[in-house]
């Protein structure tokens, strides 16, 4: 699985809202108690992150456990697991709400200014969490780690959020909630494959393609209904770009070393994003006239910073600690479902049978790799595309 935090993670969706890759959380949990982690560590697209030196890593055994086990009734009925699933539902609601508040406040405040406000608030809110959980645990960050965090900040923090906010100003949130996560999967597969020679498993690639079909179904709805030159069609294309930005972000975050704890990573990425974008805001938008903002604009900034980013990250990380990374992927597929229903009811955004079909396809694309992994379908070396698998090993 990949992200902890978005389209923004945040964007409610695949990893939408996930601001720190879940694969990175898995590494942190391994350090806490390596004996409690069972099965191959894979992300929700089926990637096997290489060890230092280029070899793939297998952790523990394949036996189920409350952290990384199967989906049997024993784990589901466990009180600790139940709390974990409830936390995931809270997280999914938090991320799906980001699409609704952003759509509600479209054009109420400049997108760049809202982005800075969002991550400045998130950084302040996460600082006490970092102080309580990660202070003293984070090792010395390498130059590569700093470069990766900077890249995460550029792609998944600033670029994604600006595109996300721009998109909801042009097209319905029901479009973006399906299109963006639908393109996150394929873009992350391609970035990992082309730039890092990291081949996906067959279930991972199949899941990405299925999710892409769901995104295309919704995109076709907008193109057909409003026309190719309409604002809605432009917004849908912006949602595609947002998915590509977030997919790149997840690949970069996946490669952070284990010496960088998750809270530290998201705190640094948020802070760098806010500080780096602030001078651009002053040049493009001038000094923000926050006193003149409407209640909708304030609601959006506060919700995005405190709920969709800071609170949802904390609840997601707490859920991962209770039920493990592998079990979170199917639950995160609820984000686009919650968003589509919520935007349709609260904002009167269009909801067609193609939106329903697209959302189900995206959900299936997220669940398939996780199910195949849990069922033991993704054996090391067995499901990779041969040529790429060889390349990844060299």
PyMOL commands that set and color helices and strands:
alter all, ss='L'
color gray80, all
select helices_A, chain A and resi 22-32+34-36+73-76+79-104+111-133+143-168+173-196+202-226+231-254+262-284+290-292+295-323+328-332+334-346+353-374+386-393
alter helices_A, ss='H'
color red, helices_A
deselect
rebuild
show_as cartoon
